[in-house]
Amino acid sequence: MNFNLSQIPDRKQKPRQYGLTMVMDKGLSVDEARNFLSVAHPHVDIVKLGFGTSFVTPNLSEKLEVYKSFDIPVYFGGTLFEAFLIRNQFDDYIRVCRDFGITYMEVSDGSITIPHAEKCGYIEKLTKYGKVLSEVGSKDAAHIIPPYKWIELMKAELEAGSSYVIAEAREAGNVGIYRGSGELREGLVQEILTQIPAEKIIWEAPQKAQQLYFIELVGCNANLGNIAPSEVIPLEAMRIGLRGDTFTLYLDKKEA
């Protein structure tokens, strides 16, 4: 940090196992990625190339090298995994990840239906090639999954080898753990946390109010995902009580 300030919470430092900030890159240019990381890299743990954007992004290898130069892992969005899977190209997906040096992989079923035992099988297979993140929840706002089912799915996917489970919200934050308005399904989240360790869940939280909720609920080291590149620095300030929304959150606590 640039200067000394007391009563700042104990924010985990990189490389960290929790307190992650996962950024969604929806099509940054090589120069934009480099400029973004020039200021934000200390606060970025993982970058996701959103949905299927990696297929159409020019100079993909060059951009991946930029992220690699900052020692930040990148993975392709779960929608791309599903696109390969529905075309019976699972082996091609593995080959593409290996060709591009991708060692993080997302397994999801938000756009297609995959029997859950089969999904867990894909998770187990991909752990041989790198770290697996698996997403729980549907992109269909009409498909409401009851809390007990979220817990059951998350447990099974962690047992299959997922390093983290991602709670689905899409890039807009209006499905999955959220209602169409962006309002959080608080009862769902709190019930999930009775059974699944917070350190193992990445909450997709693209909206500021959603980020604030998880910081207040879980603490400054909540795992948060689908963060826009321009929101990384504001989010880090909010995590540690240096934004109006969390200004008084840590003032009555002793410095860690």
Backbone as CSV, one residue per row, in Angstrom:
resi,resn,N_x,N_y,N_z,CA_x,CA_y,CA_z,C_x,C_y,C_z
1,MET,0.835,-1.197,0.000,0.000,0.000,0.000,0.874,1.253,0.000
2,ASN,0.295,2.361,-0.365,1.089,3.560,-0.592,1.430,4.334,0.675
3,PHE,0.696,4.106,1.762,0.978,4.790,3.028,0.324,4.017,4.160
4,ASN,0.670,4.403,5.385,0.191,3.679,6.562,-1.178,4.194,6.995
5,LEU,-2.080,3.255,7.284,-3.411,3.593,7.767,-3.830,2.493,8.734
6,SER,-4.222,2.887,9.924,-4.606,1.894,10.923,-6.029,1.401,10.684
7,GLN,-6.387,0.318,11.408,-7.729,-0.265,11.364,-8.150,-0.663,9.942
8,ILE,-7.210,-1.273,9.254,-7.488,-1.875,7.951,-7.607,-3.376,8.182
9,PRO,-8.631,-4.030,7.655,-8.805,-5.468,7.922,-7.695,-6.310,7.307
10,ASP,-7.586,-7.525,7.793,-6.537,-8.443,7.361,-6.880,-9.028,5.999
11,ARG,-6.506,-8.307,4.970,-6.749,-8.738,3.593,-5.667,-9.729,3.186
12,LYS,-6.072,-10.914,2.737,-5.112,-11.908,2.284,-4.313,-11.367,1.105
13,GLN,-3.035,-11.714,1.089,-2.160,-11.244,0.016,-1.938,-12.344,-1.017
14,LYS,-1.614,-11.956,-2.206,-1.354,-12.912,-3.274,-0.009,-13.607,-3.052
15,PRO,0.109,-14.877,-3.462,-0.969,-15.734,-3.984,-1.850,-16.219,-2.852
16,ARG,-3.154,-16.050,-2.998,-4.088,-16.381,-1.929,-5.023,-17.496,-2.353
17,GLN,-5.474,-18.232,-1.367,-6.405,-19.339,-1.608,-7.850,-18.882,-1.490
18,TYR,-8.080,-17.787,-0.802,-9.413,-17.198,-0.749,-9.276,-15.690,-0.611
19,GLY,-10.412,-15.006,-0.784,-10.350,-13.561,-0.938,-10.090,-13.200,-2.391
20,LEU,-10.488,-14.110,-3.289,-10.184,-13.969,-4.705,-11.038,-12.903,-5.391
21,THR,-10.425,-12.243,-6.342,-11.153,-11.384,-7.280,-10.982,-11.976,-8.668
22,MET,-12.085,-12.467,-9.213,-12.079,-13.017,-10.563,-12.663,-11.964,-11.509
23,VAL,-11.890,-11.592,-12.512,-12.277,-10.533,-13.447,-12.792,-11.151,-14.736
24,MET,-13.858,-10.580,-15.260,-14.376,-11.020,-16.552,-13.878,-10.091,-17.647
25,ASP,-13.105,-10.661,-18.542,-12.626,-9.958,-19.736,-13.574,-10.338,-20.873
26,LYS,-14.335,-9.380,-21.348,-15.305,-9.642,-22.409,-14.798,-9.200,-23.782
27,GLY,-13.503,-8.964,-23.900,-12.962,-8.603,-25.211,-11.953,-7.479,-25.185
28,LEU,-11.197,-7.353,-24.090,-10.148,-6.340,-24.042,-9.124,-6.594,-25.144
29,SER,-8.585,-5.520,-25.698,-7.486,-5.653,-26.649,-6.210,-5.981,-25.876
30,VAL,-5.169,-6.332,-26.593,-3.885,-6.610,-25.952,-3.417,-5.393,-25.160
31,ASP,-3.495,-4.204,-25.761,-3.061,-2.984,-25.066,-3.953,-2.665,-23.883
32,GLU,-5.251,-2.885,-24.047,-6.165,-2.634,-22.932,-5.887,-3.573,-21.766
33,ALA,-5.602,-4.830,-22.063,-5.268,-5.784,-20.999,-3.996,-5.354,-20.278
34,ARG,-3.005,-4.910,-21.050,-1.741,-4.478,-20.455,-1.956,-3.235,-19.589
35,ASN,-2.724,-2.271,-20.079,-2.993,-1.054,-19.315,-3.785,-1.367,-18.042
36,PHE,-4.770,-2.228,-18.167,-5.577,-2.649,-17.018,-4.695,-3.263,-15.940
37,LEU,-3.825,-4.170,-16.330,-2.984,-4.854,-15.342,-1.902,-3.953,-14.769
38,SER,-1.525,-2.913,-15.500,-0.475,-2.025,-15.006,-0.865,-1.392,-13.675
39,VAL,-2.151,-1.232,-13.442,-2.610,-0.658,-12.177,-3.316,-1.675,-11.290
40,ALA,-3.984,-2.663,-11.879,-4.851,-3.549,-11.095,-4.244,-4.893,-10.746
41,HIS,-3.093,-5.250,-11.293,-2.600,-6.625,-11.141,-2.427,-7.094,-9.698
42,PRO,-2.100,-6.224,-8.727,-1.975,-6.741,-7.356,-3.295,-7.244,-6.779
43,HIS,-4.387,-6.860,-7.390,-5.705,-7.169,-6.839,-6.487,-8.171,-7.686
44,VAL,-5.878,-8.701,-8.731,-6.546,-9.653,-9.629,-5.949,-11.039,-9.416
45,ASP,-6.819,-12.020,-9.160,-6.346,-13.385,-8.918,-6.547,-14.294,-10.121
46,ILE,-7.642,-14.112,-10.835,-7.975,-14.949,-11.983,-8.693,-14.073,-13.012
47,VAL,-8.481,-14.373,-14.285,-9.218,-13.690,-15.354,-9.988,-14.738,-16.154
48,LYS,-11.257,-14.460,-16.379,-12.087,-15.307,-17.239,-12.340,-14.574,-18.552
49,LEU,-12.037,-15.239,-19.649,-12.427,-14.706,-20.955,-13.884,-15.107,-21.152
50,GLY,-14.774,-14.143,-20.961,-16.200,-14.413,-20.824,-16.813,-15.210,-21.959
51,PHE,-17.756,-16.023,-21.603,-18.544,-16.910,-22.477,-17.699,-17.447,-23.619
52,GLY,-18.018,-17.142,-24.881,-17.241,-17.687,-25.998,-16.353,-16.669,-26.675
53,THR,-16.004,-15.589,-25.959,-15.249,-14.501,-26.597,-13.864,-14.940,-27.066
54,SER,-13.287,-15.958,-26.436,-11.939,-16.383,-26.834,-11.912,-16.896,-28.268
55,PHE,-13.053,-17.360,-28.771,-13.127,-17.889,-30.138,-12.982,-16.780,-31.176
56,VAL,-13.443,-15.589,-30.827,-13.468,-14.493,-31.807,-12.503,-13.355,-31.469
57,THR,-11.735,-13.486,-30.393,-10.808,-12.429,-29.988,-9.536,-12.465,-30.832
58,PRO,-9.218,-11.390,-31.562,-7.960,-11.357,-32.321,-6.757,-11.363,-31.370
59,ASN,-5.631,-11.859,-31.844,-4.381,-11.839,-31.085,-4.535,-12.485,-29.705
60,LEU,-5.270,-13.593,-29.677,-5.557,-14.247,-28.400,-4.279,-14.687,-27.696
61,SER,-3.378,-15.312,-28.413,-2.145,-15.791,-27.788,-1.341,-14.645,-27.191
62,GLU,-1.309,-13.533,-27.906,-0.562,-12.367,-27.424,-1.187,-11.822,-26.140
63,LYS,-2.513,-11.799,-26.090,-3.169,-11.312,-24.882,-2.937,-12.258,-23.708
64,LEU,-2.986,-13.555,-23.969,-2.719,-14.518,-22.902,-1.313,-14.351,-22.355
65,GLU,-0.372,-13.994,-23.228,1.005,-13.754,-22.777,1.080,-12.555,-21.839
66,VAL,0.249,-11.548,-22.083,0.217,-10.385,-21.191,-0.212,-10.814,-19.789
67,TYR,-1.276,-11.590,-19.712,-1.728,-12.065,-18.404,-0.667,-12.944,-17.755
68,LYS,-0.041,-13.791,-18.552,0.989,-14.680,-18.021,2.165,-13.888,-17.467
69,SER,2.506,-12.774,-18.115,3.639,-11.960,-17.661,3.389,-11.358,-16.288
70,PHE,2.116,-11.228,-15.900,1.753,-10.741,-14.564,1.420,-11.895,-13.622
71,ASP,1.676,-13.116,-14.071,1.441,-14.325,-13.268,-0.022,-14.445,-12.837
72,ILE,-0.923,-14.129,-13.773,-2.360,-14.220,-13.502,-2.959,-15.311,-14.379
73,PRO,-3.525,-16.355,-13.774,-4.123,-17.432,-14.574,-5.374,-16.968,-15.310
74,VAL,-5.574,-17.541,-16.476,-6.720,-17.209,-17.327,-7.458,-18.497,-17.652
75,TYR,-8.775,-18.396,-17.751,-9.534,-19.551,-18.231,-10.644,-19.095,-19.159
76,PHE,-11.086,-20.025,-19.993,-12.172,-19.745,-20.930,-13.500,-19.909,-20.203
77,GLY,-14.474,-19.068,-20.535,-15.783,-19.127,-19.887,-16.453,-20.481,-20.063
78,GLY,-17.297,-20.818,-19.110,-17.975,-22.105,-19.128,-18.838,-22.317,-20.358
79,THR,-19.329,-21.234,-20.939,-20.151,-21.364,-22.145,-19.343,-21.991,-23.275
80,LEU,-18.048,-21.694,-23.345,-17.217,-22.294,-24.382,-17.078,-23.793,-24.142
81,PHE,-16.889,-24.187,-22.878,-16.852,-25.625,-22.552,-18.133,-26.299,-23.029
82,GLU,-19.277,-25.675,-22.766,-20.558,-26.252,-23.180,-20.683,-26.293,-24.691
83,ALA,-20.140,-25.289,-25.363,-20.196,-25.258,-26.834,-19.412,-26.425,-27.426
84,PHE,-18.261,-26.727,-26.853,-17.497,-27.894,-27.304,-18.254,-29.177,-26.982
85,LEU,-18.804,-29.233,-25.775,-19.440,-30.468,-25.321,-20.652,-30.833,-26.175
86,ILE,-21.503,-29.854,-26.477,-22.727,-30.143,-27.223,-22.413,-30.563,-28.664
87,ARG,-21.210,-30.244,-29.120,-20.770,-30.650,-30.460,-19.931,-31.935,-30.419
88,ASN,-19.945,-32.599,-29.262,-19.171,-33.842,-29.083,-17.681,-33.619,-29.322
89,GLN,-17.159,-32.481,-28.829,-15.755,-32.129,-29.031,-15.020,-31.942,-27.700
90,PHE,-15.328,-32.770,-26.721,-14.688,-32.634,-25.414,-13.165,-32.773,-25.532
91,ASP,-12.699,-33.743,-26.282,-11.253,-33.923,-26.447,-10.624,-32.723,-27.140
92,ASP,-11.369,-32.112,-28.074,-10.865,-30.908,-28.733,-10.740,-29.760,-27.722
93,TYR,-11.678,-29.690,-26.774,-11.614,-28.647,-25.739,-10.325,-28.795,-24.932
94,ILE,-10.013,-30.013,-24.551,-8.772,-30.267,-23.806,-7.571,-29.844,-24.637
95,ARG,-7.602,-30.190,-25.916,-6.485,-29.868,-26.813,-6.316,-28.354,-26.941
96,VAL,-7.417,-27.635,-27.075,-7.352,-26.173,-27.193,-6.748,-25.566,-25.922
97,CYS,-7.203,-26.025,-24.765,-6.660,-25.508,-23.507,-5.157,-25.757,-23.430
98,ARG,-4.738,-26.946,-23.818,-3.312,-27.266,-23.754,-2.518,-26.444,-24.768
99,ASP,-3.069,-26.264,-25.972,-2.371,-25.498,-27.015,-2.157,-24.047,-26.602
100,PHE,-3.122,-23.497,-25.863,-3.021,-22.095,-25.455,-2.431,-21.927,-24.050
101,GLY,-1.993,-23.022,-23.451,-1.373,-22.936,-22.129,-2.346,-22.608,-21.022
102,ILE,-3.620,-22.989,-21.199,-4.650,-22.727,-20.205,-4.639,-23.854,-19.172
103,THR,-4.417,-23.508,-17.917,-4.343,-24.529,-16.870,-5.495,-24.426,-15.864
104,TYR,-6.391,-23.471,-16.075,-7.631,-23.381,-15.302,-8.776,-23.644,-16.277
105,MET,-9.739,-24.446,-15.873,-10.853,-24.783,-16.751,-12.166,-24.694,-15.989
106,GLU,-13.188,-24.183,-16.656,-14.509,-24.085,-16.028,-15.448,-25.124,-16.625
107,VAL,-16.109,-25.863,-15.757,-17.139,-26.812,-16.162,-18.482,-26.255,-15.712
108,SER,-19.371,-26.049,-16.659,-20.684,-25.498,-16.320,-21.766,-26.203,-17.127
109,ASP,-22.999,-25.996,-16.703,-24.148,-26.521,-17.442,-25.283,-25.512,-17.427
110,GLY,-24.910,-24.241,-17.564,-25.901,-23.169,-17.510,-26.719,-23.023,-18.771
111,SER,-26.174,-23.479,-19.903,-26.873,-23.327,-21.179,-27.375,-24.638,-21.749
112,ILE,-26.781,-25.757,-21.321,-27.227,-27.066,-21.787,-27.489,-27.960,-20.574
113,THR,-28.226,-29.011,-20.797,-28.517,-29.959,-19.720,-27.512,-31.102,-19.764
114,ILE,-26.819,-31.295,-18.656,-25.865,-32.393,-18.515,-26.256,-33.170,-17.265
115,PRO,-26.476,-34.465,-17.350,-26.727,-35.248,-16.133,-25.617,-34.976,-15.123
116,HIS,-25.985,-34.789,-13.855,-24.986,-34.306,-12.909,-23.833,-35.278,-12.709
117,ALA,-24.116,-36.556,-12.720,-23.024,-37.534,-12.586,-22.041,-37.390,-13.747
118,GLU,-22.571,-37.092,-14.932,-21.717,-36.894,-16.107,-20.890,-35.624,-15.959
119,LYS,-21.521,-34.567,-15.447,-20.792,-33.316,-15.209,-19.639,-33.548,-14.243
120,CYS,-19.892,-34.274,-13.166,-18.834,-34.572,-12.202,-17.735,-35.407,-12.843
121,GLY,-18.114,-36.249,-13.799,-17.120,-37.027,-14.538,-16.194,-36.134,-15.341
122,TYR,-16.748,-35.083,-15.967,-15.914,-34.141,-16.716,-14.977,-33.385,-15.773
123,ILE,-15.494,-33.018,-14.604,-14.650,-32.337,-13.616,-13.460,-33.221,-13.254
124,GLU,-13.761,-34.470,-12.953,-12.702,-35.412,-12.560,-11.669,-35.587,-13.676
125,LYS,-12.136,-35.689,-14.920,-11.207,-35.858,-16.048,-10.316,-34.632,-16.214
126,LEU,-10.889,-33.437,-16.068,-10.122,-32.219,-16.322,-9.110,-31.918,-15.225
127,THR,-9.303,-32.482,-14.029,-8.315,-32.259,-12.967,-6.948,-32.824,-13.337
128,LYS,-6.904,-33.699,-14.329,-5.619,-34.244,-14.795,-4.839,-33.206,-15.599
129,TYR,-5.534,-32.159,-16.050,-4.904,-31.166,-16.914,-4.734,-29.804,-16.253
130,GLY,-5.307,-29.618,-15.070,-5.183,-28.334,-14.398,-6.207,-28.171,-13.303
131,LYS,-6.399,-26.943,-12.894,-7.326,-26.617,-11.818,-8.725,-26.402,-12.405
132,VAL,-9.723,-26.993,-11.771,-11.091,-26.920,-12.282,-11.951,-26.039,-11.391
133,LEU,-12.681,-25.148,-12.021,-13.732,-24.370,-11.373,-15.039,-24.862,-11.967
134,SER,-16.025,-25.138,-11.138,-17.305,-25.589,-11.690,-18.401,-24.640,-11.258
135,GLU,-19.305,-24.398,-12.191,-20.369,-23.419,-11.956,-21.680,-24.133,-11.684
136,VAL,-22.371,-23.659,-10.656,-23.677,-24.202,-10.294,-24.725,-23.124,-10.529
137,GLY,-25.845,-23.510,-11.154,-26.915,-22.554,-11.417,-27.178,-22.441,-12.906
138,SER,-28.389,-22.064,-13.243,-28.799,-21.970,-14.637,-28.834,-20.527,-15.107
139,LYS,-28.571,-20.331,-16.406,-28.703,-19.005,-17.009,-30.151,-18.689,-17.341
140,ASP,-31.022,-19.654,-17.186,-32.453,-19.469,-17.431,-33.106,-18.954,-16.153
141,ALA,-33.577,-17.705,-16.183,-34.155,-17.089,-14.986,-35.381,-17.836,-14.485
142,ALA,-36.047,-18.577,-15.372,-37.252,-19.314,-14.969,-36.919,-20.625,-14.261
143,HIS,-35.656,-21.037,-14.337,-35.245,-22.302,-13.733,-34.757,-22.034,-12.298
144,ILE,-35.618,-22.218,-11.345,-35.299,-21.954,-9.942,-34.852,-23.250,-9.271
145,ILE,-33.642,-23.247,-8.749,-33.089,-24.416,-8.066,-33.270,-24.217,-6.562
146,PRO,-33.885,-25.158,-5.850,-34.080,-25.000,-4.406,-32.757,-25.079,-3.652
147,PRO,-32.674,-24.455,-2.476,-31.409,-24.408,-1.736,-30.776,-25.773,-1.487
148,TYR,-31.588,-26.773,-1.106,-31.002,-28.082,-0.810,-30.296,-28.654,-2.030
149,LYS,-30.826,-28.333,-3.230,-30.227,-28.852,-4.461,-28.910,-28.136,-4.760
150,TRP,-28.865,-26.812,-4.536,-27.607,-26.076,-4.699,-26.521,-26.723,-3.844
151,ILE,-26.862,-27.007,-2.592,-25.896,-27.585,-1.658,-25.446,-28.966,-2.128
152,GLU,-26.407,-29.764,-2.547,-26.104,-31.116,-3.021,-25.173,-31.077,-4.236
153,LEU,-25.459,-30.187,-5.182,-24.640,-30.074,-6.390,-23.236,-29.572,-6.063
154,MET,-23.157,-28.550,-5.209,-21.852,-27.991,-4.849,-20.980,-29.023,-4.137
155,LYS,-21.572,-29.748,-3.213,-20.815,-30.773,-2.489,-20.259,-31.820,-3.450
156,ALA,-21.104,-32.284,-4.354,-20.681,-33.326,-5.289,-19.565,-32.830,-6.202
157,GLU,-19.640,-31.583,-6.634,-18.634,-31.058,-7.556,-17.296,-30.814,-6.864
158,LEU,-17.346,-30.391,-5.602,-16.108,-30.264,-4.836,-15.475,-31.638,-4.613
159,GLU,-16.312,-32.610,-4.336,-15.807,-33.970,-4.127,-15.229,-34.549,-5.422
160,ALA,-15.769,-34.117,-6.567,-15.274,-34.604,-7.861,-13.929,-33.993,-8.232
161,GLY,-13.542,-32.923,-7.532,-12.230,-32.332,-7.782,-12.209,-30.854,-8.080
162,SER,-13.365,-30.191,-8.072,-13.364,-28.743,-8.294,-12.612,-28.036,-7.171
163,SER,-11.773,-27.096,-7.543,-11.076,-26.292,-6.544,-12.024,-25.274,-5.918
164,TYR,-12.932,-24.757,-6.736,-13.946,-23.810,-6.274,-15.241,-24.083,-7.032
165,VAL,-16.357,-23.805,-6.386,-17.631,-23.790,-7.092,-18.046,-22.337,-7.278
166,ILE,-18.556,-22.048,-8.449,-18.980,-20.689,-8.791,-20.490,-20.625,-8.720
167,ALA,-21.002,-19.648,-8.002,-22.448,-19.444,-7.912,-22.877,-18.555,-9.073
168,GLU,-23.656,-19.121,-9.980,-24.051,-18.486,-11.246,-24.821,-17.179,-11.033
169,ALA,-24.485,-16.190,-11.886,-25.234,-14.935,-11.887,-25.272,-14.287,-13.271
170,ARG,-24.526,-14.834,-14.216,-24.291,-14.219,-15.521,-23.533,-12.910,-15.350
171,GLU,-23.180,-12.294,-16.491,-22.398,-11.067,-16.404,-23.220,-9.887,-15.912
172,ALA,-24.557,-10.010,-15.957,-25.414,-8.906,-15.514,-25.824,-9.031,-14.053
173,GLY,-25.674,-10.214,-13.463,-26.070,-10.405,-12.069,-27.576,-10.426,-11.893
174,ASN,-28.271,-11.208,-12.732,-29.743,-11.203,-12.644,-30.371,-12.591,-12.789
175,VAL,-29.582,-13.639,-12.554,-30.121,-14.999,-12.517,-29.412,-15.755,-11.395
176,GLY,-29.738,-17.031,-11.247,-29.034,-17.862,-10.268,-29.293,-17.447,-8.840
177,ILE,-28.270,-16.899,-8.189,-28.415,-16.471,-6.787,-29.103,-15.110,-6.680
178,TYR,-29.469,-14.541,-7.824,-30.156,-13.250,-7.841,-31.511,-13.359,-8.527
179,ARG,-32.398,-12.469,-8.155,-33.661,-12.343,-8.877,-33.420,-11.505,-10.136
180,GLY,-34.421,-11.438,-10.992,-34.284,-10.701,-12.243,-33.928,-9.238,-12.053
181,SER,-34.302,-8.674,-10.904,-34.009,-7.276,-10.591,-32.569,-7.069,-10.135
182,GLY,-31.848,-8.161,-9.907,-30.502,-8.060,-9.346,-30.485,-8.233,-7.837
183,GLU,-31.691,-8.301,-7.239,-31.785,-8.498,-5.787,-31.322,-9.900,-5.410
184,LEU,-30.565,-9.962,-4.350,-30.007,-11.239,-3.924,-31.053,-12.135,-3.268
185,ARG,-30.952,-13.421,-3.530,-31.787,-14.402,-2.836,-31.082,-14.747,-1.524
186,GLU,-31.290,-13.891,-0.530,-30.512,-13.972,0.707,-30.689,-15.305,1.430
187,GLY,-31.909,-15.798,1.492,-32.147,-17.067,2.169,-31.360,-18.200,1.529
188,LEU,-31.296,-18.188,0.205,-30.539,-19.195,-0.525,-29.061,-19.132,-0.159
189,VAL,-28.500,-17.934,-0.212,-27.071,-17.766,0.075,-26.741,-18.214,1.493
190,GLN,-27.554,-17.791,2.451,-27.265,-18.122,3.845,-27.418,-19.616,4.112
191,GLU,-28.345,-20.247,3.406,-28.490,-21.698,3.580,-27.307,-22.440,2.957
192,ILE,-26.846,-21.983,1.806,-25.665,-22.595,1.187,-24.482,-22.543,2.156
193,LEU,-24.316,-21.399,2.818,-23.166,-21.218,3.702,-23.234,-22.054,4.972
194,THR,-24.383,-22.658,5.272,-24.438,-23.565,6.420,-23.773,-24.900,6.100
195,GLN,-23.580,-25.198,4.798,-23.059,-26.500,4.393,-21.772,-26.432,3.562
196,ILE,-21.557,-25.326,2.859,-20.404,-25.204,1.969,-19.485,-24.109,2.501
197,PRO,-18.185,-24.378,2.679,-17.266,-23.348,3.184,-17.198,-22.142,2.250
198,ALA,-17.272,-20.953,2.816,-17.219,-19.734,2.010,-15.938,-19.657,1.189
199,GLU,-14.859,-20.229,1.720,-13.570,-20.179,1.023,-13.599,-20.950,-0.293
200,LYS,-14.590,-21.836,-0.448,-14.671,-22.681,-1.639,-15.680,-22.164,-2.664
201,ILE,-16.329,-21.054,-2.374,-17.360,-20.514,-3.275,-16.890,-19.196,-3.865
202,ILE,-16.996,-19.064,-5.186,-16.803,-17.778,-5.844,-18.187,-17.261,-6.200
203,TRP,-18.561,-16.149,-5.587,-19.877,-15.546,-5.827,-19.777,-14.599,-7.012
204,GLU,-20.492,-14.878,-8.083,-20.528,-13.918,-9.189,-21.300,-12.693,-8.717
205,ALA,-20.625,-11.548,-8.746,-21.206,-10.331,-8.166,-20.782,-9.114,-8.975
206,PRO,-21.337,-8.960,-10.183,-20.917,-7.848,-11.030,-21.392,-6.480,-10.565
207,GLN,-22.462,-6.427,-9.761,-23.013,-5.148,-9.328,-22.469,-4.752,-7.961
208,LYS,-22.299,-3.453,-7.744,-21.717,-2.961,-6.485,-22.511,-3.415,-5.265
209,ALA,-23.835,-3.340,-5.320,-24.657,-3.740,-4.168,-24.453,-5.219,-3.841
210,GLN,-24.233,-6.032,-4.868,-24.000,-7.460,-4.666,-22.637,-7.690,-4.012
211,GLN,-21.622,-6.968,-4.463,-20.295,-7.069,-3.859,-20.352,-6.663,-2.391
212,LEU,-21.042,-5.580,-2.119,-21.173,-5.087,-0.747,-21.823,-6.128,0.151
213,TYR,-22.860,-6.779,-0.344,-23.557,-7.783,0.465,-22.590,-8.872,0.921
214,PHE,-21.791,-9.391,0.009,-20.900,-10.494,0.366,-19.747,-10.041,1.253
215,ILE,-19.279,-8.814,1.057,-18.247,-8.285,1.953,-18.800,-8.174,3.373
216,GLU,-20.021,-7.684,3.507,-20.631,-7.567,4.834,-20.945,-8.932,5.437
217,LEU,-21.336,-9.877,4.602,-21.721,-11.199,5.097,-20.517,-12.079,5.408
218,VAL,-19.573,-12.157,4.466,-18.452,-13.091,4.573,-17.193,-12.407,5.097
219,GLY,-17.039,-11.127,4.804,-15.844,-10.395,5.203,-15.066,-9.900,4.002
220,CYS,-13.976,-9.203,4.281,-13.207,-8.589,3.190,-12.599,-9.618,2.260
221,ASN,-12.478,-10.884,2.727,-11.882,-11.931,1.905,-12.910,-12.838,1.240
222,ALA,-14.090,-12.301,0.965,-15.064,-13.044,0.169,-14.511,-13.242,-1.239
223,ASN,-14.755,-14.420,-1.820,-14.373,-14.674,-3.211,-15.437,-14.073,-4.128
224,LEU,-15.055,-13.143,-4.974,-16.016,-12.453,-5.828,-15.620,-12.580,-7.297
225,GLY,-16.608,-12.819,-8.149,-16.332,-13.024,-9.560,-17.178,-12.179,-10.482
226,ASN,-16.837,-12.255,-11.773,-17.474,-11.453,-12.827,-17.315,-9.955,-12.558
227,ILE,-16.153,-9.591,-12.053,-15.852,-8.184,-11.787,-15.335,-7.543,-13.071
228,ALA,-15.868,-6.393,-13.420,-15.411,-5.672,-14.610,-14.012,-5.120,-14.356
229,PRO,-13.166,-5.098,-15.387,-11.807,-4.558,-15.190,-11.791,-3.176,-14.546
230,SER,-12.714,-2.331,-14.918,-12.741,-0.969,-14.374,-13.191,-0.915,-12.923
231,GLU,-13.713,-2.025,-12.401,-14.227,-2.050,-11.028,-13.275,-2.710,-10.032
232,VAL,-12.114,-3.167,-10.483,-11.210,-3.893,-9.579,-10.679,-2.992,-8.468
233,ILE,-10.182,-1.822,-8.797,-9.650,-0.907,-7.778,-10.763,-0.423,-6.844
234,PRO,-11.925,0.017,-7.369,-13.019,0.389,-6.457,-13.435,-0.760,-5.539
235,LEU,-13.467,-1.986,-6.053,-13.830,-3.126,-5.223,-12.805,-3.333,-4.112
236,GLU,-11.525,-3.244,-4.453,-10.497,-3.452,-3.422,-10.613,-2.402,-2.324
237,ALA,-10.910,-1.161,-2.701,-11.110,-0.111,-1.699,-12.324,-0.434,-0.824
238,MET,-13.387,-0.934,-1.444,-14.578,-1.282,-0.674,-14.313,-2.452,0.259
239,ARG,-13.517,-3.415,-0.174,-13.193,-4.568,0.670,-12.578,-4.138,2.003
240,ILE,-11.751,-3.103,1.988,-10.984,-2.755,3.186,-11.491,-1.503,3.899
241,GLY,-12.724,-1.072,3.573,-13.339,0.029,4.299,-12.934,1.404,3.832
242,LEU,-12.485,1.516,2.583,-12.061,2.814,2.066,-12.982,3.282,0.946
243,ARG,-14.249,2.991,1.119,-15.304,3.469,0.229,-16.513,3.735,1.115
244,GLY,-17.330,4.683,0.754,-18.428,5.079,1.629,-19.290,3.930,2.107
245,ASP,-19.505,2.927,1.239,-20.383,1.804,1.577,-19.868,0.984,2.756
246,THR,-18.556,0.923,2.935,-17.972,0.101,4.007,-17.121,0.931,4.971
247,PHE,-17.271,2.244,4.922,-16.367,3.140,5.646,-16.279,2.831,7.136
248,THR,-17.417,2.525,7.757,-17.427,2.306,9.212,-17.322,0.828,9.590
249,LEU,-17.189,-0.038,8.604,-17.274,-1.471,8.845,-16.171,-1.988,9.771
250,TYR,-14.998,-1.393,9.697,-13.856,-1.917,10.457,-13.336,-0.934,11.500
251,LEU,-13.943,0.213,11.641,-13.403,1.239,12.521,-13.427,0.850,13.996
252,ASP,-14.309,-0.070,14.380,-14.366,-0.495,15.778,-13.532,-1.754,16.008
253,LYS,-12.747,-2.153,15.007,-11.917,-3.348,15.147,-10.446,-2.957,15.213
254,LYS,-9.680,-3.690,15.974,-8.255,-3.450,16.056,-7.582,-3.903,14.770
255,GLU,-6.512,-3.212,14.464,-5.773,-3.587,13.266,-5.217,-4.996,13.431
256,ALA,-5.401,-5.830,12.366,-4.964,-7.230,12.434,-3.433,-7.299,12.495
